Amino acid sequence: MSLTMAEPKKPKTNKGDRNASRHVQPRKSFHASQELFDALQTYQDSLKPTPNDSECLRTALEEFLEKRGFWPPKGSK
């Protein structure tokens, strides 16, 4: 007769808790033209290693804001 132990149960999460955020970092979403998305994809494909969408957009936004004097935030290191 072979005995096996049951897998330990995973702790329950509050999936139904609407006050709990699934995301650690703030998020924004937007719409853009197909041409802009195509250009982004072409740019990403040209890089090695290929960055994901978030990394690429974060960098582009930081560079855009830096050129206009809004990045980095005042008082940051």
mmJSON file of the N, C-alpha and C atoms, coordinates in Angstrom:
{"data_MODEL":{"atom_site":{
"group_PDB":["ATOM","ATOM","ATOM","ATOM","ATOM","ATOM","ATOM","ATOM","ATOM","ATOM","ATOM","ATOM","ATOM","ATOM","ATOM","ATOM","ATOM","ATOM","ATOM","ATOM","ATOM","ATOM","ATOM","ATOM","ATOM","ATOM","ATOM","ATOM","ATOM","ATOM","ATOM","ATOM","ATOM","ATOM","ATOM","ATOM","ATOM","ATOM","ATOM","ATOM","ATOM","ATOM","ATOM","ATOM","ATOM","ATOM","ATOM","ATOM","ATOM","ATOM","ATOM","ATOM","ATOM","ATOM","ATOM","ATOM","ATOM","ATOM","ATOM","ATOM","ATOM","ATOM","ATOM","ATOM","ATOM","ATOM","ATOM","ATOM","ATOM","ATOM","ATOM","ATOM","ATOM","ATOM","ATOM","ATOM","ATOM","ATOM","ATOM","ATOM","ATOM","ATOM","ATOM","ATOM","ATOM","ATOM","ATOM","ATOM","ATOM","ATOM","ATOM","ATOM","ATOM","ATOM","ATOM","ATOM","ATOM","ATOM","ATOM","ATOM","ATOM","ATOM","ATOM","ATOM","ATOM","ATOM","ATOM","ATOM","ATOM","ATOM","ATOM","ATOM","ATOM","ATOM","ATOM","ATOM","ATOM","ATOM","ATOM","ATOM","ATOM","ATOM","ATOM","ATOM","ATOM","ATOM","ATOM","ATOM","ATOM","ATOM","ATOM","ATOM","ATOM","ATOM","ATOM","ATOM","ATOM","ATOM","ATOM","ATOM","ATOM","ATOM","ATOM","ATOM","ATOM","ATOM","ATOM","ATOM","ATOM","ATOM","ATOM","ATOM","ATOM","ATOM","ATOM","ATOM","ATOM","ATOM","ATOM","ATOM","ATOM","ATOM","ATOM","ATOM","ATOM","ATOM","ATOM","ATOM","ATOM","ATOM","ATOM","ATOM","ATOM","ATOM","ATOM","ATOM","ATOM","ATOM","ATOM","ATOM","ATOM","ATOM","ATOM","ATOM","ATOM","ATOM","ATOM","ATOM","ATOM","ATOM","ATOM","ATOM","ATOM","ATOM","ATOM","ATOM","ATOM","ATOM","ATOM","ATOM","ATOM","ATOM","ATOM","ATOM","ATOM","ATOM","ATOM","ATOM","ATOM","ATOM","ATOM","ATOM","ATOM","ATOM","ATOM","ATOM","ATOM","ATOM","ATOM","ATOM","ATOM","ATOM","ATOM","ATOM","ATOM","ATOM","ATOM","ATOM","ATOM","ATOM","ATOM"],
"id":[1,2,3,4,5,6,7,8,9,10,11,12,13,14,15,16,17,18,19,20,21,22,23,24,25,26,27,28,29,30,31,32,33,34,35,36,37,38,39,40,41,42,43,44,45,46,47,48,49,50,51,52,53,54,55,56,57,58,59,60,61,62,63,64,65,66,67,68,69,70,71,72,73,74,75,76,77,78,79,80,81,82,83,84,85,86,87,88,89,90,91,92,93,94,95,96,97,98,99,100,101,102,103,104,105,106,107,108,109,110,111,112,113,114,115,116,117,118,119,120,121,122,123,124,125,126,127,128,129,130,131,132,133,134,135,136,137,138,139,140,141,142,143,144,145,146,147,148,149,150,151,152,153,154,155,156,157,158,159,160,161,162,163,164,165,166,167,168,169,170,171,172,173,174,175,176,177,178,179,180,181,182,183,184,185,186,187,188,189,190,191,192,193,194,195,196,197,198,199,200,201,202,203,204,205,206,207,208,209,210,211,212,213,214,215,216,217,218,219,220,221,222,223,224,225,226,227,228,229,230,231],
"type_symbol":["N","C","C","N","C","C","N","C","C","N","C","C","N","C","C","N","C","C","N","C","C","N","C","C","N","C","C","N","C","C","N","C","C","N","C","C","N","C","C","N","C","C","N","C","C","N","C","C","N","C","C","N","C","C","N","C","C","N","C","C","N","C","C","N","C","C","N","C","C","N","C","C","N","C","C","N","C","C","N","C","C","N","C","C","N","C","C","N","C","C","N","C","C","N","C","C","N","C","C","N","C","C","N","C","C","N","C","C","N","C","C","N","C","C","N","C","C","N","C","C","N","C","C","N","C","C","N","C","C","N","C","C","N","C","C","N","C","C","N","C","C","N","C","C","N","C","C","N","C","C","N","C","C","N","C","C","N","C","C","N","C","C","N","C","C","N","C","C","N","C","C","N","C","C","N","C","C","N","C","C","N","C","C","N","C","C","N","C","C","N","C","C","N","C","C","N","C","C","N","C","C","N","C","C","N","C","C","N","C","C","N","C","C","N","C","C","N","C","C","N","C","C","N","C","C","N","C","C","N","C","C"],
"label_atom_id":["N","CA","C","N","CA","C","N","CA","C","N","CA","C","N","CA","C","N","CA","C","N","CA","C","N","CA","C","N","CA","C","N","CA","C","N","CA","C","N","CA","C","N","CA","C","N","CA","C","N","CA","C","N","CA","C","N","CA","C","N","CA","C","N","CA","C","N","CA","C","N","CA","C","N","CA","C","N","CA","C","N","CA","C","N","CA","C","N","CA","C","N","CA","C","N","CA","C","N","CA","C","N","CA","C","N","CA","C","N","CA","C","N","CA","C","N","CA","C","N","CA","C","N","CA","C","N","CA","C","N","CA","C","N","CA","C","N","CA","C","N","CA","C","N","CA","C","N","CA","C","N","CA","C","N","CA","C","N","CA","C","N","CA","C","N","CA","C","N","CA","C","N","CA","C","N","CA","C","N","CA","C","N","CA","C","N","CA","C","N","CA","C","N","CA","C","N","CA","C","N","CA","C","N","CA","C","N","CA","C","N","CA","C","N","CA","C","N","CA","C","N","CA","C","N","CA","C","N","CA","C","N","CA","C","N","CA","C","N","CA","C","N","CA","C","N","CA","C","N","CA","C","N","CA","C","N","CA","C","N","CA","C","N","CA","C","N","CA","C"],
"label_alt_id":[null,null,null,null,null,null,null,null,null,null,null,null,null,null,null,null,null,null,null,null,null,null,null,null,null,null,null,null,null,null,null,null,null,null,null,null,null,null,null,null,null,null,null,null,null,null,null,null,null,null,null,null,null,null,null,null,null,null,null,null,null,null,null,null,null,null,null,null,null,null,null,null,null,null,null,null,null,null,null,null,null,null,null,null,null,null,null,null,null,null,null,null,null,null,null,null,null,null,null,null,null,null,null,null,null,null,null,null,null,null,null,null,null,null,null,null,null,null,null,null,null,null,null,null,null,null,null,null,null,null,null,null,null,null,null,null,null,null,null,null,null,null,null,null,null,null,null,null,null,null,null,null,null,null,null,null,null,null,null,null,null,null,null,null,null,null,null,null,null,null,null,null,null,null,null,null,null,null,null,null,null,null,null,null,null,null,null,null,null,null,null,null,null,null,null,null,null,null,null,null,null,null,null,null,null,null,null,null,null,null,null,null,null,null,null,null,null,null,null,null,null,null,null,null,null,null,null,null,null,null,null],
"label_comp_id":["MET","MET","MET","SER","SER","SER","LEU","LEU","LEU","THR","THR","THR","MET","MET","MET","ALA","ALA","ALA","GLU","GLU","GLU","PRO","PRO","PRO","LYS","LYS","LYS","LYS","LYS","LYS","PRO","PRO","PRO","LYS","LYS","LYS","THR","THR","THR","ASN","ASN","ASN","LYS","LYS","LYS","GLY","GLY","GLY","ASP","ASP","ASP","ARG","ARG","ARG","ASN","ASN","ASN","ALA","ALA","ALA","SER","SER","SER","ARG","ARG","ARG","HIS","HIS","HIS","VAL","VAL","VAL","GLN","GLN","GLN","PRO","PRO","PRO","ARG","ARG","ARG","LYS","LYS","LYS","SER","SER","SER","PHE","PHE","PHE","HIS","HIS","HIS","ALA","ALA","ALA","SER","SER","SER","GLN","GLN","GLN","GLU","GLU","GLU","LEU","LEU","LEU","PHE","PHE","PHE","ASP","ASP","ASP","ALA","ALA","ALA","LEU","LEU","LEU","GLN","GLN","GLN","THR","THR","THR","TYR","TYR","TYR","GLN","GLN","GLN","ASP","ASP","ASP","SER","SER","SER","LEU","LEU","LEU","LYS","LYS","LYS","PRO","PRO","PRO","THR","THR","THR","PRO","PRO","PRO","ASN","ASN","ASN","ASP","ASP","ASP","SER","SER","SER","GLU","GLU","GLU","CYS","CYS","CYS","LEU","LEU","LEU","ARG","ARG","ARG","THR","THR","THR","ALA","ALA","ALA","LEU","LEU","LEU","GLU","GLU","GLU","GLU","GLU","GLU","PHE","PHE","PHE","LEU","LEU","LEU","GLU","GLU","GLU","LYS","LYS","LYS","ARG","ARG","ARG","GLY","GLY","GLY","PHE","PHE","PHE","TRP","TRP","TRP","PRO","PRO","PRO","PRO","PRO","PRO","LYS","LYS","LYS","GLY","GLY","GLY","SER","SER","SER","LYS","LYS","LYS"],
"label_asym_id":["A","A","A","A","A","A","A","A","A","A","A","A","A","A","A","A","A","A","A","A","A","A","A","A","A","A","A","A","A","A","A","A","A","A","A","A","A","A","A","A","A","A","A","A","A","A","A","A","A","A","A","A","A","A","A","A","A","A","A","A","A","A","A","A","A","A","A","A","A","A","A","A","A","A","A","A","A","A","A","A","A","A","A","A","A","A","A","A","A","A","A","A","A","A","A","A","A","A","A","A","A","A","A","A","A","A","A","A","A","A","A","A","A","A","A","A","A","A","A","A","A","A","A","A","A","A","A","A","A","A","A","A","A","A","A","A","A","A","A","A","A","A","A","A","A","A","A","A","A","A","A","A","A","A","A","A","A","A","A","A","A","A","A","A","A","A","A","A","A","A","A","A","A","A","A","A","A","A","A","A","A","A","A","A","A","A","A","A","A","A","A","A","A","A","A","A","A","A","A","A","A","A","A","A","A","A","A","A","A","A","A","A","A","A","A","A","A","A","A","A","A","A","A","A","A","A","A","A","A","A","A"],
"label_entity_id":["1","1","1","1","1","1","1","1","1","1","1","1","1","1","1","1","1","1","1","1","1","1","1","1","1","1","1","1","1","1","1","1","1","1","1","1","1","1","1","1","1","1","1","1","1","1","1","1","1","1","1","1","1","1","1","1","1","1","1","1","1","1","1","1","1","1","1","1","1","1","1","1","1","1","1","1","1","1","1","1","1","1","1","1","1","1","1","1","1","1","1","1","1","1","1","1","1","1","1","1","1","1","1","1","1","1","1","1","1","1","1","1","1","1","1","1","1","1","1","1","1","1","1","1","1","1","1","1","1","1","1","1","1","1","1","1","1","1","1","1","1","1","1","1","1","1","1","1","1","1","1","1","1","1","1","1","1","1","1","1","1","1","1","1","1","1","1","1","1","1","1","1","1","1","1","1","1","1","1","1","1","1","1","1","1","1","1","1","1","1","1","1","1","1","1","1","1","1","1","1","1","1","1","1","1","1","1","1","1","1","1","1","1","1","1","1","1","1","1","1","1","1","1","1","1","1","1","1","1","1","1"],
"label_seq_id":[1,1,1,2,2,2,3,3,3,4,4,4,5,5,5,6,6,6,7,7,7,8,8,8,9,9,9,10,10,10,11,11,11,12,12,12,13,13,13,14,14,14,15,15,15,16,16,16,17,17,17,18,18,18,19,19,19,20,20,20,21,21,21,22,22,22,23,23,23,24,24,24,25,25,25,26,26,26,27,27,27,28,28,28,29,29,29,30,30,30,31,31,31,32,32,32,33,33,33,34,34,34,35,35,35,36,36,36,37,37,37,38,38,38,39,39,39,40,40,40,41,41,41,42,42,42,43,43,43,44,44,44,45,45,45,46,46,46,47,47,47,48,48,48,49,49,49,50,50,50,51,51,51,52,52,52,53,53,53,54,54,54,55,55,55,56,56,56,57,57,57,58,58,58,59,59,59,60,60,60,61,61,61,62,62,62,63,63,63,64,64,64,65,65,65,66,66,66,67,67,67,68,68,68,69,69,69,70,70,70,71,71,71,72,72,72,73,73,73,74,74,74,75,75,75,76,76,76,77,77,77],
"pdbx_PDB_ins_code":[null,null,null,null,null,null,null,null,null,null,null,null,null,null,null,null,null,null,null,null,null,null,null,null,null,null,null,null,null,null,null,null,null,null,null,null,null,null,null,null,null,null,null,null,null,null,null,null,null,null,null,null,null,null,null,null,null,null,null,null,null,null,null,null,null,null,null,null,null,null,null,null,null,null,null,null,null,null,null,null,null,null,null,null,null,null,null,null,null,null,null,null,null,null,null,null,null,null,null,null,null,null,null,null,null,null,null,null,null,null,null,null,null,null,null,null,null,null,null,null,null,null,null,null,null,null,null,null,null,null,null,null,null,null,null,null,null,null,null,null,null,null,null,null,null,null,null,null,null,null,null,null,null,null,null,null,null,null,null,null,null,null,null,null,null,null,null,null,null,null,null,null,null,null,null,null,null,null,null,null,null,null,null,null,null,null,null,null,null,null,null,null,null,null,null,null,null,null,null,null,null,null,null,null,null,null,null,null,null,null,null,null,null,null,null,null,null,null,null,null,null,null,null,null,null,null,null,null,null,null,null],
"Cartn_x":[0.847,0.0,0.886,0.629,1.432,0.688,1.369,0.764,1.4,0.588,1.093,0.474,1.228,0.719,0.063,-0.975,-1.666,-0.803,-0.95,-0.252,-0.738,0.171,-0.288,-1.188,-2.196,-3.119,-2.464,-2.751,-2.24,-3.084,-2.469,-3.269,-4.314,-5.47,-6.545,-6.213,-6.598,-6.424,-7.799,-7.819,-9.077,-9.361,-9.612,-9.851,-11.096,-12.062,-13.297,-13.245,-12.141,-12.021,-11.789,-12.796,-12.693,-11.83,-11.535,-10.695,-9.205,-8.861,-7.466,-7.02,-5.883,-5.358,-4.577,-4.798,-4.019,-2.656,-2.507,-1.293,-0.542,0.747,1.579,1.847,2.114,2.418,1.171,1.076,-0.064,-0.106,-1.31,-1.471,-2.264,-1.982,-2.746,-2.911,-3.993,-4.146,-4.545,-4.298,-4.588,-4.807,-5.326,-5.514,-4.515,-4.004,-3.071,-3.351,-2.832,-3.041,-2.289,-2.746,-2.073,-0.647,-0.449,0.891,1.863,1.376,2.227,2.578,1.593,1.866,2.827,2.672,3.575,5.004,5.153,6.48,7.097,6.301,6.782,7.258,6.49,6.862,8.146,8.276,9.49,10.701,10.542,11.624,12.012,11.014,11.293,11.996,11.564,12.167,13.621,14.015,15.384,16.352,15.834,16.669,16.945,18.125,18.488,19.062,18.535,17.317,16.092,15.039,13.823,13.102,12.908,12.179,10.688,9.996,8.549,7.897,6.598,5.89,6.038,5.88,5.939,7.301,8.367,9.715,9.953,9.524,9.734,8.941,7.692,6.859,7.315,7.749,8.249,9.478,10.397,11.609,11.271,10.37,9.983,9.331,8.481,7.812,8.811,9.748,10.773,11.61,12.021,12.812,12.022,10.756,9.882,9.773,9.509,9.347,10.67,11.77,13.086,13.428,13.141,13.421,12.64,11.52,10.665,10.82,11.774,12.082,11.174,10.419,9.524,10.021,11.181,11.724,13.216,13.824,13.223,12.485,11.607,10.838,11.765,11.333,12.122,12.336,13.553,13.859,14.227,14.183,14.607,16.091,16.692,18.144,18.504],
"Cartn_y":[-1.184,0.0,1.239,2.138,3.34,4.534,5.305,6.497,7.743,8.7,9.978,11.1,12.156,13.311,14.273,14.897,15.898,17.141,17.835,19.097,20.095,20.908,21.934,22.94,23.399,24.363,25.726,26.413,27.764,28.718,29.777,30.748,31.392,31.658,32.291,33.757,34.215,35.638,36.281,37.567,38.313,38.743,37.774,38.105,38.959,38.789,39.543,40.912,41.236,42.517,43.62,44.423,45.478,46.648,46.73,47.82,47.503,46.237,45.853,46.03,46.666,46.898,45.677,45.263,44.173,44.664,45.953,46.524,47.322,47.116,47.83,49.243,49.398,50.714,51.325,52.652,53.308,52.986,53.02,52.684,53.752,53.894,54.74,53.942,54.17,53.571,54.675,54.442,55.464,54.809,55.58,55.138,55.886,55.204,55.828,55.273,55.957,55.525,54.224,53.502,52.263,52.549,53.691,54.054,54.217,54.808,54.985,53.632,52.742,51.409,50.637,50.779,50.111,50.621,51.937,52.526,52.023,51.926,51.406,49.969,49.154,47.756,47.643,48.461,48.45,48.84,49.859,50.285,49.166,48.55,47.473,46.304,45.964,44.852,45.119,46.406,46.756,46.633,46.496,46.455,45.021,44.804,43.506,43.741,43.197,42.41,43.304,42.719,43.472,43.839,45.134,45.534,45.257,45.088,44.923,46.291,46.3,47.562,48.555,48.072,48.98,49.647,48.868,49.441,50.492,50.175,51.082,52.377,52.273,53.463,54.291,53.62,54.34,55.169,54.566,55.279,56.461,56.241,57.322,58.472,58.148,59.183,59.94,59.227,59.894,60.843,60.399,61.257,62.48,62.293,63.394,64.422,63.954,64.859,65.517,64.786,65.351,66.515,66.392,67.467,68.729,68.579,69.723,70.193,69.58,70.021,69.469,68.415,67.839,66.523,66.033,64.774,64.923,64.462,63.787,64.753,64.23,65.099,65.914,67.096,67.95,67.255,67.301,66.727,65.258,64.628,63.225,63.175,62.06,61.91,61.533],
"Cartn_z":[0.0,0.0,0.0,-0.947,-1.103,-0.516,0.292,0.889,0.283,-0.048,-0.535,0.277,0.421,1.166,0.186,0.63,-0.192,-0.307,-1.436,-1.624,-0.583,-0.024,0.922,0.205,0.9,0.306,0.216,-0.898,-1.079,-0.254,0.279,1.035,0.138,0.705,-0.059,-0.297,-1.475,-1.781,-1.849,-1.71,-1.757,-3.189,-4.075,-5.467,-5.637,-4.754,-4.876,-4.225,-3.581,-2.892,-3.913,-4.158,-5.17,-4.708,-3.424,-2.921,-3.054,-3.317,-3.443,-4.897,-5.083,-6.419,-6.884,-8.136,-8.71,-9.141,-9.295,-9.857,-8.806,-8.771,-7.809,-8.295,-9.595,-10.153,-10.784,-10.772,-11.417,-12.907,-13.483,-14.895,-15.615,-16.893,-17.811,-19.087,-19.782,-21.108,-22.077,-23.367,-24.354,-25.71,-26.609,-27.992,-28.862,-29.876,-30.814,-32.201,-33.182,-34.569,-34.839,-35.832,-36.217,-36.666,-37.327,-37.792,-36.621,-35.526,-34.351,-33.733,-33.641,-33.105,-34.013,-35.331,-36.271,-36.11,-35.944,-35.748,-34.445,-33.392,-32.11,-32.278,-32.973,-33.173,-33.992,-35.024,-35.846,-35.003,-34.156,-33.267,-32.312,-31.668,-30.718,-31.396,-32.594,-33.326,-33.689,-33.769,-34.136,-32.962,-31.751,-30.553,-30.12,-29.577,-29.013,-27.638,-26.575,-26.524,-26.741,-27.235,-27.538,-26.237,-25.992,-24.776,-24.939,-23.809,-23.907,-24.1,-24.39,-24.658,-23.516,-22.289,-21.13,-21.015,-21.143,-21.043,-22.122,-23.322,-24.453,-24.263,-23.879,-23.689,-22.492,-21.418,-20.245,-20.614,-21.36,-21.779,-22.678,-23.643,-24.552,-23.782,-22.829,-22.041,-21.171,-20.558,-19.749,-20.6,-21.801,-22.681,-23.13,-23.456,-23.861,-22.738,-21.52,-20.378,-19.987,-20.134,-19.802,-20.728,-22.014,-22.972,-22.644,-21.974,-21.646,-20.196,-19.47,-18.121,-17.031,-17.317,-16.321,-15.749,-16.218,-15.72,-15.567,-14.528,-13.384,-12.486,-11.623,-10.736,-9.841,-9.506,-8.615,-7.268,-6.769,-5.467,-5.522,-6.707,-6.776,-7.051,-6.721,-6.875,-8.275],
"occupancy":[1.0,1.0,1.0,1.0,1.0,1.0,1.0,1.0,1.0,1.0,1.0,1.0,1.0,1.0,1.0,1.0,1.0,1.0,1.0,1.0,1.0,1.0,1.0,1.0,1.0,1.0,1.0,1.0,1.0,1.0,1.0,1.0,1.0,1.0,1.0,1.0,1.0,1.0,1.0,1.0,1.0,1.0,1.0,1.0,1.0,1.0,1.0,1.0,1.0,1.0,1.0,1.0,1.0,1.0,1.0,1.0,1.0,1.0,1.0,1.0,1.0,1.0,1.0,1.0,1.0,1.0,1.0,1.0,1.0,1.0,1.0,1.0,1.0,1.0,1.0,1.0,1.0,1.0,1.0,1.0,1.0,1.0,1.0,1.0,1.0,1.0,1.0,1.0,1.0,1.0,1.0,1.0,1.0,1.0,1.0,1.0,1.0,1.0,1.0,1.0,1.0,1.0,1.0,1.0,1.0,1.0,1.0,1.0,1.0,1.0,1.0,1.0,1.0,1.0,1.0,1.0,1.0,1.0,1.0,1.0,1.0,1.0,1.0,1.0,1.0,1.0,1.0,1.0,1.0,1.0,1.0,1.0,1.0,1.0,1.0,1.0,1.0,1.0,1.0,1.0,1.0,1.0,1.0,1.0,1.0,1.0,1.0,1.0,1.0,1.0,1.0,1.0,1.0,1.0,1.0,1.0,1.0,1.0,1.0,1.0,1.0,1.0,1.0,1.0,1.0,1.0,1.0,1.0,1.0,1.0,1.0,1.0,1.0,1.0,1.0,1.0,1.0,1.0,1.0,1.0,1.0,1.0,1.0,1.0,1.0,1.0,1.0,1.0,1.0,1.0,1.0,1.0,1.0,1.0,1.0,1.0,1.0,1.0,1.0,1.0,1.0,1.0,1.0,1.0,1.0,1.0,1.0,1.0,1.0,1.0,1.0,1.0,1.0,1.0,1.0,1.0,1.0,1.0,1.0,1.0,1.0,1.0,1.0,1.0,1.0,1.0,1.0,1.0,1.0,1.0,1.0],
"B_iso_or_equiv":[0.0,0.0,0.0,0.0,0.0,0.0,0.0,0.0,0.0,0.0,0.0,0.0,0.0,0.0,0.0,0.0,0.0,0.0,0.0,0.0,0.0,0.0,0.0,0.0,0.0,0.0,0.0,0.0,0.0,0.0,0.0,0.0,0.0,0.0,0.0,0.0,0.0,0.0,0.0,0.0,0.0,0.0,0.0,0.0,0.0,0.0,0.0,0.0,0.0,0.0,0.0,0.0,0.0,0.0,0.0,0.0,0.0,0.0,0.0,0.0,0.0,0.0,0.0,0.0,0.0,0.0,0.0,0.0,0.0,0.0,0.0,0.0,0.0,0.0,0.0,0.0,0.0,0.0,0.0,0.0,0.0,0.0,0.0,0.0,0.0,0.0,0.0,0.0,0.0,0.0,0.0,0.0,0.0,0.0,0.0,0.0,0.0,0.0,0.0,0.0,0.0,0.0,0.0,0.0,0.0,0.0,0.0,0.0,0.0,0.0,0.0,0.0,0.0,0.0,0.0,0.0,0.0,0.0,0.0,0.0,0.0,0.0,0.0,0.0,0.0,0.0,0.0,0.0,0.0,0.0,0.0,0.0,0.0,0.0,0.0,0.0,0.0,0.0,0.0,0.0,0.0,0.0,0.0,0.0,0.0,0.0,0.0,0.0,0.0,0.0,0.0,0.0,0.0,0.0,0.0,0.0,0.0,0.0,0.0,0.0,0.0,0.0,0.0,0.0,0.0,0.0,0.0,0.0,0.0,0.0,0.0,0.0,0.0,0.0,0.0,0.0,0.0,0.0,0.0,0.0,0.0,0.0,0.0,0.0,0.0,0.0,0.0,0.0,0.0,0.0,0.0,0.0,0.0,0.0,0.0,0.0,0.0,0.0,0.0,0.0,0.0,0.0,0.0,0.0,0.0,0.0,0.0,0.0,0.0,0.0,0.0,0.0,0.0,0.0,0.0,0.0,0.0,0.0,0.0,0.0,0.0,0.0,0.0,0.0,0.0,0.0,0.0,0.0,0.0,0.0,0.0],
"pdbx_formal_charge":[null,null,null,null,null,null,null,null,null,null,null,null,null,null,null,null,null,null,null,null,null,null,null,null,null,null,null,null,null,null,null,null,null,null,null,null,null,null,null,null,null,null,null,null,null,null,null,null,null,null,null,null,null,null,null,null,null,null,null,null,null,null,null,null,null,null,null,null,null,null,null,null,null,null,null,null,null,null,null,null,null,null,null,null,null,null,null,null,null,null,null,null,null,null,null,null,null,null,null,null,null,null,null,null,null,null,null,null,null,null,null,null,null,null,null,null,null,null,null,null,null,null,null,null,null,null,null,null,null,null,null,null,null,null,null,null,null,null,null,null,null,null,null,null,null,null,null,null,null,null,null,null,null,null,null,null,null,null,null,null,null,null,null,null,null,null,null,null,null,null,null,null,null,null,null,null,null,null,null,null,null,null,null,null,null,null,null,null,null,null,null,null,null,null,null,null,null,null,null,null,null,null,null,null,null,null,null,null,null,null,null,null,null,null,null,null,null,null,null,null,null,null,null,null,null,null,null,null,null,null,null],
"auth_seq_id":[1,1,1,2,2,2,3,3,3,4,4,4,5,5,5,6,6,6,7,7,7,8,8,8,9,9,9,10,10,10,11,11,11,12,12,12,13,13,13,14,14,14,15,15,15,16,16,16,17,17,17,18,18,18,19,19,19,20,20,20,21,21,21,22,22,22,23,23,23,24,24,24,25,25,25,26,26,26,27,27,27,28,28,28,29,29,29,30,30,30,31,31,31,32,32,32,33,33,33,34,34,34,35,35,35,36,36,36,37,37,37,38,38,38,39,39,39,40,40,40,41,41,41,42,42,42,43,43,43,44,44,44,45,45,45,46,46,46,47,47,47,48,48,48,49,49,49,50,50,50,51,51,51,52,52,52,53,53,53,54,54,54,55,55,55,56,56,56,57,57,57,58,58,58,59,59,59,60,60,60,61,61,61,62,62,62,63,63,63,64,64,64,65,65,65,66,66,66,67,67,67,68,68,68,69,69,69,70,70,70,71,71,71,72,72,72,73,73,73,74,74,74,75,75,75,76,76,76,77,77,77],
"auth_comp_id":["MET","MET","MET","SER","SER","SER","LEU","LEU","LEU","THR","THR","THR","MET","MET","MET","ALA","ALA","ALA","GLU","GLU","GLU","PRO","PRO","PRO","LYS","LYS","LYS","LYS","LYS","LYS","PRO","PRO","PRO","LYS","LYS","LYS","THR","THR","THR","ASN","ASN","ASN","LYS","LYS","LYS","GLY","GLY","GLY","ASP","ASP","ASP","ARG","ARG","ARG","ASN","ASN","ASN","ALA","ALA","ALA","SER","SER","SER","ARG","ARG","ARG","HIS","HIS","HIS","VAL","VAL","VAL","GLN","GLN","GLN","PRO","PRO","PRO","ARG","ARG","ARG","LYS","LYS","LYS","SER","SER","SER","PHE","PHE","PHE","HIS","HIS","HIS","ALA","ALA","ALA","SER","SER","SER","GLN","GLN","GLN","GLU","GLU","GLU","LEU","LEU","LEU","PHE","PHE","PHE","ASP","ASP","ASP","ALA","ALA","ALA","LEU","LEU","LEU","GLN","GLN","GLN","THR","THR","THR","TYR","TYR","TYR","GLN","GLN","GLN","ASP","ASP","ASP","SER","SER","SER","LEU","LEU","LEU","LYS","LYS","LYS","PRO","PRO","PRO","THR","THR","THR","PRO","PRO","PRO","ASN","ASN","ASN","ASP","ASP","ASP","SER","SER","SER","GLU","GLU","GLU","CYS","CYS","CYS","LEU","LEU","LEU","ARG","ARG","ARG","THR","THR","THR","ALA","ALA","ALA","LEU","LEU","LEU","GLU","GLU","GLU","GLU","GLU","GLU","PHE","PHE","PHE","LEU","LEU","LEU","GLU","GLU","GLU","LYS","LYS","LYS","ARG","ARG","ARG","GLY","GLY","GLY","PHE","PHE","PHE","TRP","TRP","TRP","PRO","PRO","PRO","PRO","PRO","PRO","LYS","LYS","LYS","GLY","GLY","GLY","SER","SER","SER","LYS","LYS","LYS"],
"auth_asym_id":["A","A","A","A","A","A","A","A","A","A","A","A","A","A","A","A","A","A","A","A","A","A","A","A","A","A","A","A","A","A","A","A","A","A","A","A","A","A","A","A","A","A","A","A","A","A","A","A","A","A","A","A","A","A","A","A","A","A","A","A","A","A","A","A","A","A","A","A","A","A","A","A","A","A","A","A","A","A","A","A","A","A","A","A","A","A","A","A","A","A","A","A","A","A","A","A","A","A","A","A","A","A","A","A","A","A","A","A","A","A","A","A","A","A","A","A","A","A","A","A","A","A","A","A","A","A","A","A","A","A","A","A","A","A","A","A","A","A","A","A","A","A","A","A","A","A","A","A","A","A","A","A","A","A","A","A","A","A","A","A","A","A","A","A","A","A","A","A","A","A","A","A","A","A","A","A","A","A","A","A","A","A","A","A","A","A","A","A","A","A","A","A","A","A","A","A","A","A","A","A","A","A","A","A","A","A","A","A","A","A","A","A","A","A","A","A","A","A","A","A","A","A","A","A","A","A","A","A","A","A","A"],
"auth_atom_id":["N","CA","C","N","CA","C","N","CA","C","N","CA","C","N","CA","C","N","CA","C","N","CA","C","N","CA","C","N","CA","C","N","CA","C","N","CA","C","N","CA","C","N","CA","C","N","CA","C","N","CA","C","N","CA","C","N","CA","C","N","CA","C","N","CA","C","N","CA","C","N","CA","C","N","CA","C","N","CA","C","N","CA","C","N","CA","C","N","CA","C","N","CA","C","N","CA","C","N","CA","C","N","CA","C","N","CA","C","N","CA","C","N","CA","C","N","CA","C","N","CA","C","N","CA","C","N","CA","C","N","CA","C","N","CA","C","N","CA","C","N","CA","C","N","CA","C","N","CA","C","N","CA","C","N","CA","C","N","CA","C","N","CA","C","N","CA","C","N","CA","C","N","CA","C","N","CA","C","N","CA","C","N","CA","C","N","CA","C","N","CA","C","N","CA","C","N","CA","C","N","CA","C","N","CA","C","N","CA","C","N","CA","C","N","CA","C","N","CA","C","N","CA","C","N","CA","C","N","CA","C","N","CA","C","N","CA","C","N","CA","C","N","CA","C","N","CA","C","N","CA","C","N","CA","C","N","CA","C","N","CA","C","N","CA","C","N","CA","C"],
"pdbx_PDB_model_num":[1,1,1,1,1,1,1,1,1,1,1,1,1,1,1,1,1,1,1,1,1,1,1,1,1,1,1,1,1,1,1,1,1,1,1,1,1,1,1,1,1,1,1,1,1,1,1,1,1,1,1,1,1,1,1,1,1,1,1,1,1,1,1,1,1,1,1,1,1,1,1,1,1,1,1,1,1,1,1,1,1,1,1,1,1,1,1,1,1,1,1,1,1,1,1,1,1,1,1,1,1,1,1,1,1,1,1,1,1,1,1,1,1,1,1,1,1,1,1,1,1,1,1,1,1,1,1,1,1,1,1,1,1,1,1,1,1,1,1,1,1,1,1,1,1,1,1,1,1,1,1,1,1,1,1,1,1,1,1,1,1,1,1,1,1,1,1,1,1,1,1,1,1,1,1,1,1,1,1,1,1,1,1,1,1,1,1,1,1,1,1,1,1,1,1,1,1,1,1,1,1,1,1,1,1,1,1,1,1,1,1,1,1,1,1,1,1,1,1,1,1,1,1,1,1,1,1,1,1,1,1]
}}}
